Amino acid sequence: MSPEISNIFRKFIESTSVRGVSRILKSSNRVLRVLWVLAVVYCAAMLVYQLSRIVNQYLRYEFSTVTKEDIWSNTVRQSINKQGI
């Protein structure tokens, strides 16, 4: 990676407001730094996975139609409604 891209990437990590990302550089322990990288990558992967599932579910547009056969004629229903008034 070129030094210019590395500096831009470092500035982004230092100044971003995303929780945990800045701790990648601030951490003095190498093990903690690796754990922070894994945590951030895992969270980003889960975000992409959940977003893709939601979009796929929306695009499938699953719906169900319930139909009922009406055994009463309109005149009978209207007469029942008028008697109830």
C-alpha positions in Angstrom: 0.0 0.0 0.0 1.4 3.4 -0.9 2.3 5.8 2.0 -0.4 8.3 0.8 -3.2 5.7 1.1 -1.8 4.5 4.4 -1.9 8.0 5.8 -5.4 8.6 4.6 -6.5 5.3 6.1 -4.8 6.1 9.4 -6.4 9.6 9.6 -9.8 8.0 8.9 -9.3 5.4 11.7 -8.2 8.1 14.1 -11.0 10.5 13.4 -14.0 8.2 12.7 -16.9 8.2 15.2 -17.6 4.5 14.7 -17.2 2.8 18.0 -14.1 0.6 18.4 -12.4 1.6 15.1 -10.2 4.2 16.7 -9.1 1.7 19.4 -7.3 -0.3 16.7 -4.6 2.3 16.6 -4.8 3.5 20.2 -4.3 0.0 21.6 -0.7 -0.6 22.7 -1.1 -4.3 23.1 -0.8 -6.3 19.8 -3.3 -8.9 20.9 -5.9 -6.2 21.8 -5.3 -4.6 18.5 -6.0 -7.9 16.6 -9.1 -8.4 18.7 -10.4 -4.9 17.9 -9.8 -5.6 14.2 -11.7 -8.9 14.4 -14.6 -7.3 16.3 -14.9 -4.4 13.8 -14.7 -6.8 10.8 -17.2 -9.2 12.4 -19.7 -6.3 13.1 -19.3 -5.0 9.5 -19.9 -8.5 8.1 -23.0 -9.0 10.2 -24.3 -5.6 9.1 -23.9 -6.6 5.5 -25.5 -10.0 6.1 -28.5 -8.6 7.9 -29.0 -5.9 5.3 -28.9 -8.3 2.5 -31.4 -10.6 4.2 -33.8 -7.7 4.7 -33.5 -6.5 1.1 -34.0 -10.0 -0.2 -37.1 -10.5 2.0 -38.5 -7.2 0.8 -37.9 -8.0 -2.8 -39.6 -11.4 -2.6 -42.7 -9.6 -1.3 -44.3 -12.7 0.2 -48.1 -12.3 0.8 -51.0 -14.5 1.4 -54.5 -14.1 0.1 -57.4 -15.5 2.1 -60.7 -16.0 0.2 -64.0 -16.9 1.8 -67.1 -18.1 0.0 -70.0 -16.0 1.1 -73.0 -18.2 1.5 -75.4 -15.4 2.3 -76.9 -13.4 -0.4 -76.8 -9.6 -0.4 -80.5 -9.3 0.4 -80.3 -11.6 3.4 -77.3 -9.7 4.7 -79.0 -6.3 4.2 -82.1 -7.5 6.0 -80.1 -8.8 8.9 -78.2 -5.5 9.1 -81.5 -3.5 9.0 -83.1 -5.6 11.7 -80.2 -5.0 14.0 -80.7 -1.2 13.8 
